[in-house]
């Protein structure tokens, strides 16, 4: 699957929620939930009131999608998205050390979750192997 930003045809145009869902691999219901939680607010609405998303919105959804399996809460997701917005808006040369320190904290938390998931995966693989051995013994 390509990342949303890899497709230049989406840049600068609005997409309805169905296309946004297809492009991100998220369900329409999930995208609506993130809208209601204030994580990704559609950039516009159609005359009929339909949510319209831009590439930037899809990029935000991609961040959320990556954070979810690592166990980040909605509040933590909101904090990281706000932090990323602040970093993007900070003028070049401005002291961004505080923002970068906070980003480093998110990186460390993500690394810790990856380590925990890796451990769980190894445990699950060992269990599956053990079951395979039992199957082979009793056939």
C-alpha positions in Angstrom: 0.0 0.0 0.0 1.3 3.4 -0.8 1.2 6.2 1.7 -1.4 8.9 1.1 1.3 11.5 0.3 2.8 9.3 -2.4 -0.1 10.0 -4.8 0.3 13.4 -6.3 -3.3 13.3 -7.8 -4.7 13.9 -4.3 -2.7 17.1 -3.6 -4.8 20.2 -3.5 -8.2 18.7 -4.0 -11.0 17.6 -1.7 -12.1 14.0 -1.3 -15.3 12.7 0.2 -15.1 10.5 3.2 -15.4 7.3 1.2 -12.3 8.1 -0.9 -10.5 9.2 2.3 -11.4 5.8 3.9 -10.2 3.9 0.8 -7.0 5.8 0.6 -6.1 5.4 4.3 -7.4 1.9 4.9 -9.6 3.2 7.7 -13.4 2.7 7.9 -15.8 5.6 7.3 -17.0 5.0 10.9 -13.5 5.3 12.3 -12.8 8.6 10.4 -16.1 10.0 11.7 -15.0 9.0 15.2 -11.7 10.8 14.8 -13.7 13.9 13.5 -16.0 13.8 16.6 -13.0 13.4 18.9 -11.4 16.5 17.2 -8.4 14.7 15.9 -9.0 15.2 12.2 -11.6 17.8 11.3 -12.5 17.8 7.6 -10.9 20.7 5.8 -14.3 21.6 4.2 -17.9 20.6 3.8 -19.8 20.2 0.6 -23.0 22.2 0.0 -24.8 19.1 1.1 -22.9 19.0 4.3 -20.6 16.0 3.4 -17.2 15.9 4.9 -14.4 16.9 2.5 -10.7 15.9 3.1 -7.4 17.1 1.7 -4.1 15.4 1.5 -3.1 17.1 4.7 -6.1 15.5 6.4 -5.1 12.1 5.1 -1.6 12.6 6.4 -3.0 13.3 9.9 -5.1 10.1 9.6 -2.0 8.2 8.7 -0.3 9.4 11.9 -3.3 8.4 14.0 -3.4 5.0 12.2 0.2 4.4 13.2 -0.3 5.5 16.8 -3.4 3.3 17.4 -1.7 -0.1 17.5 1.0 1.3 19.8 -1.7 2.0 22.5 -1.6 5.8 22.4 -4.7 7.4 23.8 -6.9 9.8 21.9 -5.5 12.6 24.1 -1.9 11.5 23.3 -2.8 11.5 19.6 -4.2 15.0 19.9 -1.1 16.1 21.7 1.2 14.7 19.0 -0.8 16.2 16.2 -0.7 19.6 17.9 3.0 19.2 18.4 3.6 18.3 14.7 1.5 21.3 13.7 3.5 23.6 16.0 6.8 22.2 14.5 5.6 22.8 11.0 4.5 26.3 11.8 7.6 27.3 13.6 9.7 29.7 11.5 13.2 28.6 10.5 15.8 29.6 13.0 13.3 29.8 15.9 14.3 27.9 19.0 12.3 24.7 18.7 14.2 22.8 21.4 11.1 22.4 23.6 9.1 21.1 20.8 11.8 18.7 19.7 12.1 17.5 23.3 8.4 16.7 23.4 8.8 14.9 20.0 11.7 12.9 21.5 9.4 11.8 24.3 6.8 10.5 21.8 9.6 8.7 20.0 10.7 7.1 23.2 7.2 6.0 24.1 6.7 4.6 20.6 10.0 2.7 20.8 8.9 1.2 24.2 5.6 0.1 22.7 7.4 -1.5 19.7 9.7 -3.4 22.1 6.6 -4.6 24.1 4.9 -5.7 20.9 8.0 -7.5 19.6 8.1 -9.4 22.9 4.4 -10.4 22.6 5.0 -11.5 19.0 7.9 -13.7 20.0 5.8 -15.2 22.7 2.9 -15.8 20.3 5.2 -17.4 17.7 6.7 -19.7 20.4 3.2 -20.8 21.4 2.1 -21.4 17.8 5.3 -23.5 17.2 4.5 -25.5 20.4 1.0 -26.2 19.1 2.4 -27.2 15.7 4.7 -29.7 17.4 1.8 -31.2 19.3 -0.1 -31.5 16.1 2.8 -33.2 14.4 3.3 -35.6 17.3 -0.3 -36.8 17.3 -0.9 -37.3 13.6 
